[in-house]
Every structure is written in structure tokens, then in C-alpha cells.
Amino acid sequence: MPAMPSSPASSAALHAPSSTAAWGELFSGRNGWRALALTGGVALHAVNVHIVTTVLPSVVREIGGLDWYAWSTTLFVIGSILGATLSVRLLAVLGPRGACLAALAVFSAGSVGCALAPAMPWMLAGRTVQGLGGGLLAALSYGLIQLVFEQRLWPRAVALVSGMWGVATLCGPAVGGLFAQAGHWRWAFWFLLPVAAAQAVLVLVQLRPSMGVKHERPATPPRVPALQIGLLAASVLVIAASGLVPDLPWQAAGVALGLAIGFAATRIDSRAAVRVLPAGAYAVSAPLGAIYASVALLLIGSTTEIFVPYFLQLLHGHSPLAAGYLTAAMAGGWSAGSLLSSGRSGAKADRMLRIGPVACTLGLAALACLLPSPGFFGGGFETLLIATALAAVGLGVGIGWPHLITRVMALAPKGEQGLASASITTVQLYGMAVGAAVAGLVANAAGLSVPGGVEGAKSAAVWLFAGFAFAPAAAAWLAYRVVARRSW
């Protein structure tokens, strides 16, 4: 697709803001309570992700469905894409408080479904509903940032939203691991309900109009791009279903068909009156398109996380709790990188955008060597190396994340800022969905289920992490091209 010409405003927006507010301003007075109300939903969503990642090996041992292991994430993310897209309409119709409460209700319903699941199909249905609510929560958090905060607070607010994944690294693996080790993985899902209720109370109090959070309801609610979203969901489902076909040529054909459907969705969306992404988002040679592509590629690389607990438990003999906390090092690195990088501006912010994808690539390459080789380096040192590699993957995403997101908001065409905010989550989730689907296909093709066992897991680990290292490497190339050259 031809590149759109960049205006002087767009060129200026390529760079980070010249100054960023201090953390104290974000946490002072009403800003602090509003920030907590916005980020609590993301924290709930993030804790849930780590809980499920930790308990999933126990789930498949009890109710079966190893062949469908990656589908738990795939369907969750497809639901999240739909939720992120619907968030614009939900916000317009219900306002900030009503939209957040509705999202929490949907998420809670999905959690109940997972807790009661007697077999994997029921679990997958519950995960899809959970994803719908989680996508709404994530998109609303980003969308409300520009409604309740001044622009100079945006990088800090975005970093705080990302930082909620750090909270999840403390809570999620502990909750999931303890319940899994006790043989009661279902209670990990029940645990989410009182947390959601507490968040609902916070939203009721802090996002009411009398607290200064006002929202003008449009005369006509925004329309939903149903065709494009349906095609994006079909794209992911076709790629994921390819992994169920035994013959490799047919699997490759399925992946090609799924990607073709996704490409068709982008072509339709670029010409549609009601779009998923704002104008200019599909021109990779233009700033906005390159930033969106970088977001998707970085998220594709990070989806390898879903198989890490399985490899750590089977190949390295770690308990569910230990495997959960080791896996959480990736999210911890993301949070730490995002929080530390959010105060950078100008040339320093550009540098973060360049360095991040390189660190992510090196981390995945290291995991391709470490995970399939238990005992090669010796117990404690080997565990430290794996944790460091996982943290490097997350750190690589995190240090550039605040600057990627704020530049999407700044580069959005006039009148499409709300769409751009919601579309951040859509692109993020589509990258995760495609990544999870392809990860499941690669792992199964490499021997995860057949021949299975230790040898199958070793082969799957090599192919999975080595192959997925190419995604952040491509993002590094885009960052080098897009970011204006400054003196290091």
C-alpha cells in the first residue's frame, strides 16, 4: 500500500514530547484516584493472564485437551479483540463509569464459566467470554487516559497501565501456583470475583460525573466495523485450526489462508467508512503505520510465554508455583522497562524505541538455547539464566511501550483520537492472537503432542523460540527506519 504523505505535525509527533510530568503529579489529588480507577481493570486482566498461564498444565491434566493448549489463549485474545472494538461504542452509549462496570460484569461471567468447566470445550468458551471483558477493560483504560489527564501526563499514565503487569507478576503466579499445587485450580478463577467486585466499587465512586469525569453522549452512537472484525477473527481461527491438521503442507496452506484473510480485512478497513484503525495506519512506510506494525510484531514475539510453564515443569522439573514465577519474569521486565523509560523524551525516547526490540530478540534467542537443555548449566545458575532471558524479552517490549502508545495518540488524524486509543488494544490483541495461533501450530508440528513427552517438548522449544525471534527483529528494523536519526 502506498505511503501517506506526512505533514509537519506528523513529523513532530514522531518524537516524544519535549517534557513529561513527574510521577508525583499523576498520583496527587484526584489524578491519583482516577489513575487507580483506570488501572485496576488492567491489573485484574493481567492477574488473570498469569493465573491461567500458571494453572493451565494442571487444567489439561484433569480435563484433558493438550492439543488445544494454545487455543485457551487464542480464543481469549479473539474475544479481547471484539471487546476492544466494541469499547468505543460502549463508552459512547454508557459513559466511562457504565462502560467499565459492563466490562467487569462480562469478565466475571467468563471467570465463572472457567471455574465450572467440566471439559476443555467449556473452558474455551469461558475463556472467550473472559477475553471479551478483558478486551473491554484494556481498551477503556487507554481510551480514558486522554479524557481524564492532560497530554503531558499521558506517558506516565500509559506506563502505569503497563506497570499493572508488574502487579500481576506478584499476584497471578502465586494465586495460580498455590491453587494448582493444592489440586484446586478452579478456585483460582473464583478468586477473581471478589477482586472484580472491589474494582467495581472503585469505578462507581471515582468515575461518576460529580468527580469531574464528564462525557458527552453523541447523538448517534459510533458504528461497529463488524465485517473487518469478523475477518480478523476468522483469520486467527483459520491459522489456529491449521495446527489440528496432521499433514504439514495442509498446515502451511492454512496459515497462508489465515494471513490472506487478515490482509483482506486490512484492505477493506482502509477504504471503509467505519474503520478499525485510523487513516494512515496501514502504510508501513508512514510513521503511524510503522508504529502499529512494531506493536503487533513485539506482541507476536511475547506470546511464546504461554508455553514457558509447560516447558519449565516438564523439562526442568519446576513446581507449578516456581514455573509461574519464572514465567512472570517476562511481565516483570515489561513493567520495569515501561516505568523506567516513561520519563525519557526527545533523543533518549528514540533510543529506547531502537534498543527495545533488539533486547527482545536476544532474549528469545537465549530461550531457544536454554529451555531445551535442562541441566546443561547446572540447577541454580541455569534457572537464573532462564529468568534473565525471560526478563529481557519483557524489558525489550516495555522500554519502548510508553513512547509507541503516546505517538499513536499524537499521530492520529484529527477527530480520530478515540478510535486510535481503542485501536492500540486491537492491534496489540491481534498480534497476540496470531502469535498464539502460530505458536500452537509450530509447537505441535515440532513434536509437542506427537511424539510428545520430553523429546517432543525439547524440539518444540527450539523451533518455537528461535522462530519467533524474527518478529521483534523485524520491529527493530522498523524502529531504525522510522525514528528520526539523532545523535547517540
N, C-alpha and C positions, 0 to 999 in steps of 0.2 A: 504494500500500500504506500502511495507517495507520502512524503513527509509534509506536514503542515508548516507554513512559514511561521517563524517565531517572532513575536512582537518584542519591542524593548521591555515591556512589562514582564513578558515571559522570561526574557533573558535575565532580568534582575532577580526574578523569583527562583532561578536556578540555584542561587546562593542562599545560604542560611540567613536569617535576619541578623542585622548588624549587632543587636543586643538582645539578650534573653533575661527575663525577670528571674529574681532569686527564688530559691525554694521557699523561703520564709513568706514571701508574698502569696504563693499558692496555698499555703497552709494557714494563713491568717484569716480571722473573721469568717464571713460567710463563704469565702473561697474554700476554706478547709472542709467545711461540712458538705458543700457541693461536690468537691473532689471525691470525698468518701462515698457520696451517693452514686456518683458516676462509676467509680472504680469497683465498687462492691460486686456489681453484676459480673464484671470481667473476672474478679477473683473467684467467684462461685464457679464460673465456666472453667477457669484454669484448674482449680482444685479438682473438679470433676474429671478433666482430661487426665490428670496424674493418677487419680483413683482408678480409673478404668484401665489405664496402661499397666498399673501395678497388679490389679486383680484378674486381668484377662487370662493369664495362664491358668489360674485356678478355675475360672469360669469354664474353659474348654475341657478341663479335666473332669468336671462334674456333669456338664450338659452336652459335651461334645462340640464338634464344629471347627476343628483345627483348619480345615480347608477354607473356612470362612473367616479366619482370624483377622485379616486386613479389612474385611467388609464392615466390621464394627466401626472402624474409623471412616471408611469410605462413605457409608450411609449417614453417619453422624455429620460429616462435612457437607454432604449434599443437602441435608436438612438445614445446615447452617447457611449455605448459600441462599436457599429460599428465604430463610429468616432475615438475612442481611438485606435482601432485595425488598422484602415487604416492610422493612423498618421505616422507609421514607413515608409510605402511605400510612402506616400505623401511627407514626409521630404526627403527621398532619391531621389525622382524624381524632386521636385520643389525647394529644399533647404529651409533653415529656413524662409527667407522672403516670398517666394512664397507659402509655406505651410500655414503660418499664415494668409496671405491675402485670400487664398482659404477658410480657416476655417471661417473667418469673413464674407465672401460672403454667405456661406451656412447658417450661423446663422442668418444673416439679412433676407434671403429669408423666413426662418421659422417664423421670427417675423412678417413679412408682412402677412403671412398666418393666424397667430393667430389674428392679428388686424382686418382682414376682415371676420373672421369666422361667418357664419350665424347660425350654429348649432354645437352641440358638436362633431360630426364626423369630421367636418372641423377643429375645434380647436385641436383635437387629431392628425390630420395629420400635422398641423403646428407645434405642439409640438414635433413630431417625427423628423421633419427637423431641428428644433431648437436644439434638442438633438444631432443630428449628428454634427452640427457645434460646439456645446458646448463641446462635447467629444474630437473633434479635438483640440480645443483651450486648454483644460485642459491637455491633453496628451503631446502636443507640449511644454507647459510650463515646465513640469517636464523633458521632454526629452532634452530640450535645456540647462537646468541647467548645466549638466556635459559637454556640448560642449563649453560654454562660460565662466564658472567660474572654479577656482581651487577647489580641493576637500575640502580644509578646509573652503571654503565659502558655501559648499552645505547645511549644516544645517541652516544657516542664509537665504539662498535663498529659501529653502523649507518652512521655517517659514514665509517668506514674501509672498510666494504664498498662504499659508494658511491664512495669515493675510488679504488678499483681501476680505475674507468673513466678516471681521470686517468693511471694507468699505461698503460692501453690507448691513450690518445691519443699517447703517445710511441712505443710499440712497434708497434701494429697498422698504422697508415698506413705506417710505414717498411717493415715486412715486406711488406705487400701491394703498396705502391708500387714498391719496388725489384724484386720478382719480376715485377710486371706490366710495368714498363718494360723489363726484360730479356727479356720474352716467355716467361717461365716461371711463369705464375700458379699452376700445380699445386703447385710447391714451397712456396708459401705455406701450403698445407694440410699438407704433410709436415712443415713447421716446427713444427706444433702438437704432434706426437707426443712428441718429447723433453721438451717443456715439461710435458706431461701426466704423463710418467714421473717427472720431478723432483717434481711435486706429490704423486704417489702415495707416494713415499718419505717426504716430509714428513708426510703423513697417517698412514702406518704408524708413524712414530716418536712423533708428538705427540698423537695421539688414542687411544692404547692405554690400557686401564683402569689400568695401573700409574702413569700420569701424572695420575691423579685424575679422568679423564673417564669417569664411570660412567654406565651406562644400564640401567634395569630393563626387561627384556623383558616386555610384557604377556602374560597367559595367552592372550588372543585378539587376534590382530593386527587393527588398525583396518581396517574395510571401506572399499572404494573406491566413491565415488559415480559409478559407470560411466555411468548414464543422463544425469546432468547434464553430465558431461564430454563425452559423445558429442554432446549437443545443442549445447554451446558450440563444439565443433569444427565441427559441421555449420553452425552459424550463420556462422562465419568463412568456411568453404568456399563457402557459397552466395553470400555477399557478394563474395568474390573471383571466383567464376565468372561473376558478372554482368558483369564487365568484358570477358568474351570474347564477349558478345552484341553484335552491331553496332547494334541499334536502342536509342535512348536510353530510350523508355518501358519496354522489357523490362529494361533495366539498372536503372531505378528500382524496378521491381517486384521484381527480385532482391534489391536492397538491403533493401527493406521486408520481404521474406520472411525474409532472414537475420536482421534485427533482431527480427522476431517470434519466430523460433526461439530466439534468445538470451533474449528476455523470458520465453518459456515455460520455459526452463531455470531462470531465477531464481525463477519461481513454484513450480516443482516442488521446487527446493532449499530454499526457505523452509519447506516443510512436510515435508521428508524426515527420516527417522531418521538417515541418514548424509548429511552435508552437505558442500558445497564451502566455504562461508563460515559463520562462526559466527552465532549468533542475533543479530538486530538489524542485520545487515549490509545488508539490502535496504530499510530505511526511510531514505530520503534526508533526511527532516526530523529524524532522530535523529543524534546525534553520530557513532556508528560508521559508519552508512550514508553520511553526507556525506563522511567521510574516505575511505572506499573509493571513492566516486564521484569525488572530487578526484584520487586516484591514477590512476584509469582515464583521466580527461579529460586530465591532464597528459601521460600516456604517448601518448595518441592524437595530441596536438599534436606530440610529438617524433618521431613515426615519419616525418615528412616528410624526415628526414635521409637516408633510403635513396636518394632521387633527387638529392641535392645533388651527389655526384661526377659524375653524368652531365651535369647542367646546367653544372657548372664546366668540364668537359672540352669539351663540345660548343659552349657559348655563349661561354665566356670564354677558351678556348684553354689551360687549365692542363694540365700533365702529370698522369699518374695519381698520382705521389708528392705533388705540390703540392695536387692536389684532395683527396687523402686527408687531408693535414694540415689543410687548411682546414675540411673537414667535421668533423674531430676537435675543432675548437674548441667544438662543442656539448657533447661529453662532457667536455671540459676545464672548461667553465663549470659543468656539473653537479657535477663533483668539487670544484672550488674553492668553490662555493656551499655544498655539503654540509659540507665540512671547516670552513669559516669559521663556519657557522651552528650547528654541533653544540653549541657551548658556551653558546648562549643558553638562557635559561629564563624562565618567567613571561611578563610582558608583551612582552619582547623576542622570545620564541619566537612568540607570537601575531602579532607584527608581521611576522615572516618568512613566516608562512603567508599573510598578506594580500598582501604585496608580490610574492612569487614568481610567482604566476600572471599578474600584470599585466606583469611583465618578460618572461615567456614570450610573452604575446600581442603585445607591442610588437616583439619580435624576429622573430616570424613575419610580422607586417605589413611590417616593413622588408625582409625577404627577398622578399616578393611584389613589391616595387618594384625591388630591386637585381638579382636573378638574371636577370629577363627583359630587362635593359637594359645589355648589355655596352658598355663604352666611354663611357657617359654621364658618369661622374665622373672618368675617367682611370685608367690602369692601377693604380699602386701605391695610391692613395687608395681606389679602388673595392674592391680586394682587402681593405684594412683595414676598410672599412665592412662587407663581407660577413662577415669573420671576427668583427667585433664583434656583428653581428646574430645569428650562429650561437651565439656565446658567451652572448648574452643569453637565448636560448631555454633553453640548458642551465642557466644560472645561475638562471633562474626556477624550474626544477624542483628544483635542488639545494638552494637555501636553505631550502625548506620540507620537504625529504625526511626528514631525521632526525626531525623533530617529527611528521610524518604517521605514520611507521612506529612510533615508540615509543608513540604514542597508540592505535594499533590494538592493540598488545600490552597496554596498560594498560586499554583499554575492553573487551577480550574477556571474555565471561562466564566465571565460574569453571568450571574443568575444560575449557575450550576454547582455552586459550592456545596449545597446539601447533597446533591447527587454524588459529588466527588467524595464526600465524607463517608457515605454509605458504601460507595464502590470500593473503598480501601479494603473493607472486610470481605466484599465479594471476591475481589482478586486474590486476596490472601487465602480465602477458603477454597477457591477453585484450584489454586496451586497445591494446597494440601490434599484436596480430593484426588486430583490427577496423580500427585505423588504417592498417596496411599494405594491407589488402584494399581499403578505401575509397580510399586514396591511389592505388593502381594503377588503380582504376576511374575516378577523377577525371582522372588524368593521361592515360589512354588516350582518355577521352571528350573531353578538351580538345585532342587532336591529337598526343599523343606518338608514336604509331605511324602514324596516318593523319591528316593528310598526312605527319607525321614531319619529320625534318630540323630546321633552325634555327627556322623559323616555328612548327612544331608544339611544339618544346620551349619556346619563349617563352610560347605560350599555356598550355601545361600548367603552367609555373612560376607564372604569375599565379593561375590558378584553384586550384592546389594549396595554396599558402601563404596566400593570402587566405582560402580556405575553412576551412583547418584552424586559423586563428587564433581561431575561435569556440570551440574546445574549451577552451583554457586560460582564455578569457574567462568561460566558464561555471564553471570551477573557482574563479575569483576571486570570483564571486558567491556560491558555496557557502561559501568561506572567510569572507567578510564576514558571512554569516548564522550560521555555526556557532561561530566563535571568540567567546568572551565579550568584550564590549566593555570595553576597558581604556583608560586614559589614554595617549595618544601622547606 
